[in-house]
Amino acid sequence: MMRAVVTSGHAGFLSTVPGAPVGAKTGTAEYGKETPPKTHAWIVAVHGDLAVAVFVEEGGLGATTSGPLLKQFLTAAG
Protein backbone atom coordinates (compact mmCIF):
# COMPACT_ATOMS: atom_id res chain seq x y z
CA MET A 1 0.00 0.00 0.00
CA MET A 2 2.84 2.41 0.73
CA ARG A 3 4.19 1.81 -2.77
CA ALA A 4 0.83 2.92 -4.21
CA VAL A 5 1.27 6.32 -2.52
CA VAL A 6 4.34 6.76 -4.75
CA THR A 7 2.95 5.19 -7.94
CA SER A 8 -0.49 6.80 -7.87
CA GLY A 9 -0.76 9.09 -4.84
CA HIS A 10 0.62 12.28 -3.36
CA ALA A 11 4.24 11.08 -3.20
CA GLY A 12 4.79 10.56 -6.93
CA PHE A 13 7.85 12.82 -6.75
CA LEU A 14 9.65 9.92 -5.03
CA SER A 15 9.36 7.69 -8.11
CA THR A 16 12.59 9.16 -9.50
CA VAL A 17 14.72 8.28 -6.46
CA PRO A 18 17.45 5.92 -7.73
CA GLY A 19 17.79 2.39 -6.40
CA ALA A 20 15.13 0.25 -4.79
CA PRO A 21 11.48 1.27 -5.16
CA VAL A 22 10.30 3.72 -2.51
CA GLY A 23 7.13 3.22 -0.47
CA ALA A 24 5.80 6.19 1.48
CA LYS A 25 2.92 7.70 3.42
CA THR A 26 2.38 11.42 3.79
CA GLY A 27 0.44 13.12 6.53
CA THR A 28 -0.74 16.39 7.94
CA ALA A 29 -1.68 16.70 11.61
CA GLU A 30 -3.94 19.59 12.61
CA TYR A 31 -3.69 21.02 16.10
CA GLY A 32 -4.88 23.94 18.17
CA LYS A 33 -8.11 25.90 18.19
CA GLU A 34 -7.33 28.40 15.44
CA THR A 35 -9.37 28.60 12.25
CA PRO A 36 -7.90 27.27 10.09
CA PRO A 37 -5.90 25.06 12.43
CA LYS A 38 -2.11 24.99 12.41
CA THR A 39 -0.53 21.84 10.98
CA HIS A 40 2.49 19.62 11.36
CA ALA A 41 3.77 17.92 8.20
CA TRP A 42 5.21 14.42 8.06
CA ILE A 43 6.16 11.63 5.70
CA VAL A 44 7.48 8.12 6.37
CA ALA A 45 9.17 5.97 3.76
CA VAL A 46 10.94 2.70 3.09
CA HIS A 47 13.71 2.42 0.51
CA GLY A 48 15.32 -0.99 0.39
CA ASP A 49 16.42 -1.77 3.96
CA LEU A 50 16.19 1.89 5.03
CA ALA A 51 13.19 3.32 6.90
CA VAL A 52 12.91 7.09 7.36
CA ALA A 53 10.52 9.57 8.96
CA VAL A 54 10.56 13.32 8.34
CA PHE A 55 8.52 15.58 10.65
CA VAL A 56 8.28 19.35 10.21
CA GLU A 57 6.70 21.18 13.12
CA GLU A 58 4.21 23.79 11.89
CA GLY A 59 5.16 22.65 8.41
CA GLY A 60 2.00 22.72 6.36
CA LEU A 61 1.39 19.61 4.26
CA GLY A 62 3.35 16.37 4.34
CA ALA A 63 3.67 15.97 0.58
CA THR A 64 4.73 19.55 -0.10
CA THR A 65 6.93 20.28 2.92
CA SER A 66 8.33 17.03 4.32
CA GLY A 67 8.34 15.22 0.98
CA PRO A 68 11.04 17.28 -0.75
CA LEU A 69 13.28 16.93 2.31
CA LEU A 70 12.82 13.17 2.21
CA LYS A 71 13.55 13.00 -1.52
CA GLN A 72 16.78 14.97 -1.04
CA PHE A 73 17.84 12.62 1.79
CA LEU A 74 17.05 9.39 -0.10
CA THR A 75 18.76 10.61 -3.25
CA ALA A 76 21.91 11.52 -1.28
CA ALA A 77 21.82 8.20 0.62
CA GLY A 78 21.92 6.50 -2.78
Helices and strands as residue ranges (DSSP letters): H 2-8, G 12-16, E 22-31, E 38-47, E 50-56, I 62-66, H 67-77
